[in-house]
Amino acid sequence: MRLFDGASKRLCSIPDSKIKVFVCGPTLYNKIHLGHARLFIFVDVLVRFLSTRGVPPLVVVNVTDVDPKAIKGNNLSFGSATNERFKNFLMQLKYLGLSDHFIFARTSNFTEEAKKIIKIMMKMKYAYPSNGNIYIDTSKIENYGYVSHFSKTELLDRRLDIEVFKKDQRDLLLWNTSDHYGLSYPDNELGQGTPWWHTQDTAVATSLFKGKYDIHIGSYDLRFPHHEALYAILKTLTNTNKPVRCWMHIGHLNLNGIKMSNSSGNAIYLDTILKEYHPNVFRLYMLSEHYKNSTNYKARDLRKYESLNQLLLKDITEKMLYNNNKRKDSILVSEFYKRIEDDLDIPKALNFMIDKLSEFEPATLRKLMYIFGLRY
């Protein structure tokens, strides 16, 4: 199988052996919106497809619960609020039909590993303290900008973590003692603070994958600064230029032409949709577009797939009951697999299956339905 690597901008081969997949999950401060769900559907199809080869991948989903947005505005304690949201998060993914190949890692359980990473980075002179905070020294990172494809000038134009005492405004925050939002972790060397976003994800990756893995999956907008920072830290810790084989970036789901997000309030939530539509309907709608493409959500487009779902239900039920065609369908299966293996071209594979529905043997059809996560 080959997937498009967003860093090298080339197709990279994914081995048939057991692979490691890291998924940038949501921050636990609101419900799952349709953009989150779209990403998980694509990951789920990839995981299901790889599992049909008899070697299920090891998939870790990072769930951020150490964040100001997860704390502010809550009447509940940090633990109570995030525990409730985490349960709700898992429940909605279950209703969506997510397979059981996923490990969900909450970053609050990896704070000690995050501290360890920062101390190693400081000892190696790849990170430094400034005004109580700790930053990665991006001038030490060879090929910084590799994942996002930003030049040094472009990186400077996209300054983050503004701090007059930093060595360079391109340097990114690893440990934060400045923002006080009711949650911090004591440390004699680092001070009372919190591991920041990039460090949290790296802590999960180093704990569970030792910092080297095959596929990193996240939304397209995470290329910078998040994935760029992860690459820099993992590259330093593992002493290798390619700690991640393939950076897989999922296109945005837009609402009214603007990226769907909790922070902007421009969102439609998954539980609202699943109250009205069967999960198959939403899956069919999302799978109709290639994962790399951004698309604009329209309720009228979703309704079109309700009819397709009913048609498939009728046709598949009849085929399972009455079809006695035992003709070999290995050629059809091979053609189907070629489409999936070509950068996870789900729309082409789905259309091929629908067009050839009557020609597949029932057992094969069940297998293909499993790959798409469709339940009939």
C-alpha positions, 0 to 999 in steps of 0.5 A, spaced: 500 500 500 502 507 498 500 513 502 501 520 500 507 523 505 505 530 506 512 531 508 516 529 502 510 530 498 511 523 495 507 516 495 511 512 501 510 504 501 506 502 507 509 495 509 504 489 510 507 487 517 504 490 523 505 497 523 504 503 528 499 509 527 499 515 531 492 519 530 492 526 533 485 526 536 481 532 539 482 536 545 477 534 551 473 541 552 467 540 547 463 534 543 465 531 537 463 535 531 463 532 524 470 534 522 473 530 528 468 524 525 470 525 518 477 524 520 476 518 524 472 515 519 478 515 514 482 512 519 477 507 521 477 505 514 485 504 513 485 500 519 480 496 517 483 495 510 490 493 513 486 488 518 484 484 513 491 482 511 491 478 518 496 483 521 492 489 525 496 495 526 497 498 532 493 505 533 494 510 538 489 516 538 492 522 542 486 525 546 488 532 549 486 533 556 491 538 559 489 545 556 486 551 558 480 550 554 479 543 558 479 547 564 476 554 563 468 555 564 467 548 568 463 548 574 466 541 575 473 539 577 478 538 572 478 530 573 470 530 573 469 534 567 474 531 562 472 524 565 465 525 563 467 528 556 472 522 555 466 517 556 462 521 551 467 521 546 468 514 546 460 513 546 459 517 540 465 513 536 462 507 538 455 509 535 459 511 529 461 504 528 469 505 530 472 498 530 476 496 536 483 496 534 484 503 537 488 505 543 486 512 546 491 515 550 489 521 555 495 526 555 494 527 563 497 520 564 503 522 560 506 528 564 512 525 567 514 522 560 513 529 558 517 532 563 523 527 562 523 529 554 524 536 556 529 535 561 533 530 555 532 536 550 535 541 555 541 536 556 542 536 549 542 543 548 536 543 544 531 546 549 532 552 553 529 556 559 526 563 558 522 567 563 520 561 567 518 557 560 522 552 556 522 553 549 525 548 543 531 551 540 529 551 532 536 553 530 539 547 532 534 543 528 536 541 521 531 541 516 526 545 520 520 546 516 520 539 513 513 537 514 510 544 513 514 546 507 515 553 510 522 557 509 525 560 515 522 567 513 515 564 512 516 560 519 518 567 522 512 570 519 508 565 523 510 566 530 507 563 535 508 563 543 510 570 543 515 572 548 521 577 548 526 573 552 526 568 547 532 566 543 528 566 536 521 568 535 520 561 531 522 557 537 516 553 540 513 552 547 515 546 551 513 547 558 509 553 560 509 556 567 506 563 565 499 561 564 495 559 570 488 556 569 487 551 575 492 546 573 499 545 573 505 539 575 510 541 580 517 539 578 524 541 582 528 542 575 522 545 570 518 549 575 511 549 577 507 548 570 504 544 564 507 540 558 505 544 552 501 541 546 507 539 542 510 535 548 504 532 550 503 528 544 511 527 543 510 524 550 505 519 548 509 517 542 515 516 546 512 512 551 508 507 546 512 507 540 519 509 543 518 515 538 518 511 531 512 509 527 509 508 520 504 513 520 502 520 523 495 522 522 492 529 523 488 534 520 491 538 514 492 545 519 496 541 524 502 541 519 504 547 523 506 548 528 504 542 531 507 536 526 513 541 525 514 541 532 513 533 533 518 532 528 523 536 531 522 533 538 522 526 535 528 527 530 532 529 536 530 524 541 531 518 536 537 521 532 534 519 526 532 524 520 525 520 519 522 518 525 515 517 522 515 514 515 509 517 513 505 524 515 498 523 513 494 529 513 486 529 512 482 535 509 478 540 512 470 539 513 468 546 512 461 549 514 459 555 510 466 555 507 470 556 514 473 550 517 469 546 522 471 547 529 469 548 536 474 554 538 470 558 533 463 555 534 462 554 527 460 546 528 455 541 527 456 535 532 456 528 531 450 526 536 445 531 533 446 528 526 446 521 529 439 522 532 437 523 525 441 519 520 443 512 521 451 511 521 451 508 514 448 515 511 454 519 514 459 514 513 457 514 505 457 521 505 464 522 508 467 517 504 464 520 497 470 525 498 478 523 498 481 524 504 486 529 502 480 534 499 477 539 504 469 539 503 463 543 505 458 540 509 451 541 506 445 538 510 442 537 503 448 533 500 447 528 507 440 527 505 442 524 498 446 518 501 440 516 505 437 514 499 443 510 497 443 507 504 436 504 503 438 502 496 444 498 498 440 495 504 435 492 499 440 490 494 445 487 499 439 483 503 437 480 496 444 478 494 445 475 501 439 471 501 438 469 494 444 469 490 447 463 488 453 465 483 459 461 486 463 464 480 470 466 482 471 474 484 478 474 485 479 479 479 474 484 482 477 483 489 484 485 486 481 491 482 477 493 489 484 493 493 488 496 487 483 502 489 484 502 496 492 501 496 492 507 491 493 512 497 486 510 500 482 512 494 476 510 498 471 514 493 473 510 487 473 503 491 466 505 494 463 506 487 467 500 484 463 496 489 457 499 488 457 498 480 459 491 481 455 489 487 451 483 483 458 480 481 461 479 488 460 473 492 456 474 499 462 472 503 466 477 499 461 483 500 461 482 507 468 483 507 468 489 503 462 492 507 467 491 513 472 495 510 468 501 509 465 500 516 458 499 513 453 495 517 447 491 513 
